[in-house]
Amino acid sequence: MDMDCERELRLLCDTFRKCHVPATVLSLADTVGVAASSHFQFLSPDFLDGDRTVRQCLGDLAPKTVYKVCDGLDRCYIYLLLPDGKDSTLLLLGPYLSVEPTPARILELTENLGIPPKSQRYFNEYYTAIPVISAGSRLFVLLDTFCESLWNSPSFAIVDVDREYRVPVSPINETARNDNFDEILVNMKTMEARYEFENELMRAVSLGQLHKENQLLADFPEQAFEKRAADPLRNAKNYCVIMNTLLRKAAEDGGVHPVYLNNISSEFALKIEQMASLSGHIALMREIFRSYCRLVRKHSMKSYSLLVQKTVLLIDSDLSANLTLHTLAKHQNVSEGYLATVFKRDTGKTVSQYIREKRVKHASYLLATTHLQVQTVALHCGIVDVQYFSKIFKKETGKTPKEYRESVKKSETK
């Protein structure tokens, strides 16, 4: 495999892993018994107990072919040969589920596997932690693109493997372990996946990574959180409460002051308790994620000194106040020159420039969303002289307040 393909392979594997789908490169000479528990769960116990190699278990594999297989637990896998000159390397993706599992289906699976009632909870946690990747997912578009590049061909074969030995290995009742040990290990694995997902969400918010919304929440919204109540609606509310709490702390770690966080956190707490049905909880979770990301992008003061943080808070808290350099410096018992120097160093802007931009932005919002007169908008932004207000507004936006309001109305009627 050439260097370009190796880079593309790494990108493909990293992308699948970020979506919680295992991606593994294996040698066909490996014995399945060594890797069975983590890679080849779709094979029957007879294959896993022997010394067969991966090649012997999977049979003859054709080049330029993608193989798809589902086991008795509805877990899906994809595998294909990588062209290394010897046809001895395999890419294995999975397990994942193609559809969201229903409670009835999970109960049916536990019965088929002979899992005792006391262990069903652990199987349920294990199973709902498997990522759901729908047929229309962009992950498969990425895989198709990779295969076209790998084989230098716009078309290739796709084979759905229908194995006769579809009795899966139970993730709960392995013969080498007692029931208690099984339950502990599965529970540990589920908790690890849950905490990993929570940490990914928090990292994304702390960095203001809005673009990660679909990657993290498209197919893995509920599975990451423990079911703590029998009532599905209460569980949905619990998911949202956890999300609100985690991401509020993540935004704070991202440099957002609590004064900005308090209102949005309280607003979401009210929305969560007002939820009357299950239909909107995933959309609400996405809204929570987006809102905290935007707060970080807009209000992060992580790199600011404490003096500049306090100055920004004083400005943002009341744009109609008397916000002069003299007033802001006196309020914090520092000299005007020192405040001006530190503020410019941290923000890249002068105090007056920062205030002007904030006032014009707030004025734009009021002009677009209210019917307030221009002079009233100016007063809300801390500017008494309406002519001066119009002058700085046009300098910043290229339009007078009246022209700006008219342009907004025109765009809304189109």
Steps between C-alpha positions, in 0.01 A plus 500: 500500500645837403545790740190689379280196560650452845407855591149450364469175697603676822244773433226244433580301816523814716164623369324170573654487847387854576149376419559213747526232229810281552739503204779239494769393255586130538725242340321206337764279659385589854317227687139591565515360851733778610292787361154345521363687800568842353485453122313190385190479715290410195671158476352201677664353814630204295718732297615702797615204706734362233836607364365614166649807338295799390543385140368150579196633682398759244579286198630626167471875477492671162689824435304818434209366704325628812345231720211569735374261768250514786501255789219357709503809720439734202856628537640601163859476374680603183830354382718520191847408380762772499738488202838446665648295217431169674124532565570420863354800681137555596308812601216418742236758599244428770298409685224753444121479473314603187177588683417626848422195718154486654448373857304205359790403270753522783279279717470250215878486461560439869252212486668352190837514674365347819603796710341476846271783616755621756750564219260663252574845630868460416424367153267795443776745599752319280266489201376860512863618513560356150487795255212519253616588147212534256530404134507865394783595733786702353735247654410265216553778246849538646555123477387493136733788417787323674439180304486687169833662581652180638415293193520785249158405372156667512331164553562196718311196623293497820420156644246438776631196682229264624679264735346176613677516836316807625473398867690785665723495802312649793666812637367402843536125544845390391587152621833608646335736746236481766186714478616750759831566323319540169265760643783701651702504178206595277389768741855640510516505120168680474599760758831560321314562173258734675775706662698511176195639318437759772865609487482538120194722533667712766822536301305613194306762696805630689659570159180635342501226234153549352595288198513187719126498565414238239803287573418474869121515509368364169498130592602490863266721701344278766734205523760695691278559800386253758130418524416595857120496489233271363310790344644575150407870526675530835805332348495745210487790744789345692708487180434869442574597862832314481580669168415844637718449809799348319509753221452796732815391682675439168416854384634634828822304443507657154529844657137614522418694816208371715315827441443386139431139596238557766220624275540236233532220754181611678319536168583143402409367846151647451469362146599154621236488773235629258559211258169321460603224258801308371481650153720801563768391744770423242443835331526667842829322571637627170382852585678480838823390329482778239415770754793426730738474202385844384553642848860380493557642152345832598597551863809291570742700714739215570802691371405829668651631822267543798497878450388469137241234590342738751511786251325295231234392751439862602458599135281207399275521805366848416575659163284800590731597788769769494775278360805719471857389556513735800187348660608139440851562638372687806250223576789252522750729673755497217639773279348569159833438329550162665147384417534617139832316458384171655165506315667555163752224572234243593226580248687663214258793520487830684237542771308755291512276192366203697218708648408645159482156337286363783261796482461477123438125523232553766348781295485271195310245707250759629445650154436153353274363774307800639308806381683739733578842360862558399560749783363247749731231362789744539412557866484123564855486364625782723516774235300816565580681174298326226704665223823369650333160538402497131852603403679218685233249398555579131877489546477147644226353278509711184132598549305751703273355772196564279660334195605202712146448635352524149753247364404254774129535418568444129699184566218365720236549229697318230 
